[in-house]
Structure formats: structure tokens, C-alpha cells
Amino acid sequence: MKPINSFFLFLTAICLLVSQAVRSEEDKRADRVLFNENFEDGDPKGWDLMGRGRAKVTTYAGNHSLNLSKKRSAQVTVPLKGFDGVDITMEMAAMSLKENESCRAELSLNQGKTWQTLLKVTPKMADGVTLHSKTARVKKTANLEKIMLRFIANGGGRANCWGDNVEVLGRG
């Protein structure tokens, strides 16, 4: 084999090794789904249900969602260890909300001591069909061990809220 061909083969092998090492490092940093819930199994397992009202998975047009009534809430804890940030997506629909009533998707970074509203569905938005969606990016989560998420109904006797399509995506 000529020395020039050997040199090019050697360079090609080095480039392949370097690209594999870079790809492996990128794979370690790739976004990863830490939590995903769409209630299609018909069961709200893993969600802590609290408050007054009903909580059950219902179906509309082939889609399953967690239905909460009155003052009921459902919350879940998601481990975060090892990620620099997360993207959180939650969806909600509502029906029969009166003035000053709402359905909310919330998150807590301090074990439930305080809650931040990610999405609020108001009476004007409450058509009983539309799943409203919101995504938030939470940066600098490397020191957080977990995040808490909840759906909460804040209404009277006829208020209905549906939570659905929750995703927590770890970054970095």
C-alpha cells in the first residue's frame, strides 16, 4: 500500500473515532423525557388526589383526560436529578365555570410550599372541548431533586376541569 493511501486511511479512522466520541457526548446531553402522562390507560395512578369533588378519567372523542370537579386537585412528583433545565408542558380544558372560577395547571420547585401557575383556564375559555396548552422552560435545575406538578379545579358544584398531556423534558 502506498504511504499516501495509508495516511488517508489513518486520518479517516481518527475522524471516525473523534466523531463517535463527540456523538457519545451529545447523546449524554440530549433531551430526555422524564415524565409523560396522557391518561390513555384510563388510570390516574401515581397522582395524589386531594380536596372536595370528583376525580376520574373520562373520554371525549377517543381522548382520555383526568376530570376534576369542584375543588379537587391532582398532583405528581417528577425526579430531576442531573439535568440543567426542564421544559414542562401541560394541557387543560374546562366547562361550566362561573365568574371567578378557574382550572389551573401549576408547578412547584420547593416541595409544594409555593405554586406557580403555568396555565389558567377561565370561564371565557371553558368550552368543554378545547385543550389549552402551555409550556414553560425552567432553567438552573441542576440542584433540584424534583419538581411537583398539579392540576387544580377551583370552582363550584358544576365546574369541571380536564388535565391532559403532561410532559417533562430534561435538558443538559
Salt bridges, closest charged atoms under 4 A:
GLU25 OE2 - ARG29 NH2 3.48
GLU40 OE1 - HIS64 ND1 2.80
ASP41 OD2 - LYS45 NZ 2.37
ASP87 OD1 - ARG137 NE 2.78
ASP87 OD1 - ARG171 NE 3.22
GLU106 OE2 - ARG104 NE 2.75
GLU106 OE1 - ARG150 NE 2.53
